[in-house]
């Protein structure tokens, strides 16, 4: 037994090292290969440029199709669409209860969001076009903060005061104890505490948790009024509905879009459009991210989130994946939700806080060892499934983080270090070829810019159209800057820290979110 433990511990460290090793190998490749294999490196960079063009095409086509699906979805009353469904011809009709619509348990792990932001989220839930008696809300706060902040400690009282009339006994509040052995500081432990206590309470009341879906949004999320009705429609019409998770394709940061600095706005929209595109073109490659929904019964079977991890969203994907032998898939719908971009009235601090958030997201690389161990330890997964998942993990956590750097600086570094290449034709043709590919890629910035304008909130009334146009022009080159800074450095840092054996739970810093004045 002891030998197995050491073998497992060794394998874990190897898998933690691999992403960082690969990342630094690629970062240093122009230097390493400048004399040993310069032609191979040059051709590799050309291939990366073609791949970059392919990704731009995917984002443009998927984003455009997704936008039209989004506009169509907004025009529908999804509660009425659900009522039109014939239960007899729906998949697995025996799973659909007499009340037809699934009960919705929304679990909010509250820590960094101010009470005003939390209240705004709850008001968005109350405004849903959905039977209110089927909406259940749980809010779980952290004891470690409650001991230091008397006002925060009273959140349960304030919530019942402000929202108790609407939710009645469907509002549950819990305090997650500090210092539970084996738990990491982060949302996973708090969410698990709230969800687990809610399930115990529901079962004590005689509720059947198979009637419930669970959604665990961040405390700053604002749901469109059709969100839960569209979600219910997707759940009712899905094959193998209990073996799927449900996510919106339209994840925005529109709550405070015009309150944050220009660079923060660029980073915010740079996440929205790729998610929209991937939901259309690569839905089978999506993993649980931020706000997602699944069967509460399945959530209980996988024992909720991994409380030993500070990162809880992308890592959760692998728990049902293992239990269901890879028969675990994503369904998307096109009703939006909106989160808060990182905001601080101090301009410089706002950017530091944004870097901290990206560093926290960068620690999502802990999904790499979890995913690799899962796909190679689950016996009923096909070889093709294992291979494609492994390649996808390398693509997401390594290649996508360094590709911009390699295309921008790889060839100049290599040509600077190896002057003998001046005698080769490729030293002239390669830069031109890459430049041509990038020029073609830049064409796709036009439809992406149009999509951005259509997805962001209307400009502030005091802002002139001239200033708006000027800002949009300035943003174009800043997109490249963001790619080589915020979309590169924090992810390299997090991956390097994991490679060096640092504990992610002790390094993650959580951002406070407050309303702009």
Secondary structure, DSSP 8 states (H G I E B T S, - for coil): -HHHHHHHHHHHHHHHHHHHHHHHHHHHHHHHHHHHSHHHHHHHHHHHHHHHHHHHHHHHHHHHHHHHHHHHHHTS-HHHHHHT--GGGSTTGGGS-TT-S-EEEEEEEESSB-HHHHHHHHHHHHT-SS-GGGEEEEEEEEHHHHTT-HHHHTHHHHHHHHHHHHHGGGEEEEEE-TT-TT--SSHHHHHHHHHHHHHHHHHHTT--GGGEEEE---TT-EE-TTHHHHHHHHHHH-TTGGGEEEEES-EE-GGGGGGS-HHHHHHHHHHHHHHHHHHHH-GGG----SS-EEEHHHHHHTTSS-TT-S--HHHHHHHHHHHTTT--EEEEE---EE------SSHHHHHHHHHHHHHHHHGGGHHHHHHHHHHHH-TT--HHHHHHHHHHHHIIIIIHHHHHHIIIIIHHHHHHH-GGGGGSTHHHHHHHHHHHHHHHHHHHHHHHHHHHHHHS----TTS-HHHHHHHHHHHHHHHHHHHHTTTTHHHHHHHHHHHTT--HHHH-----B----
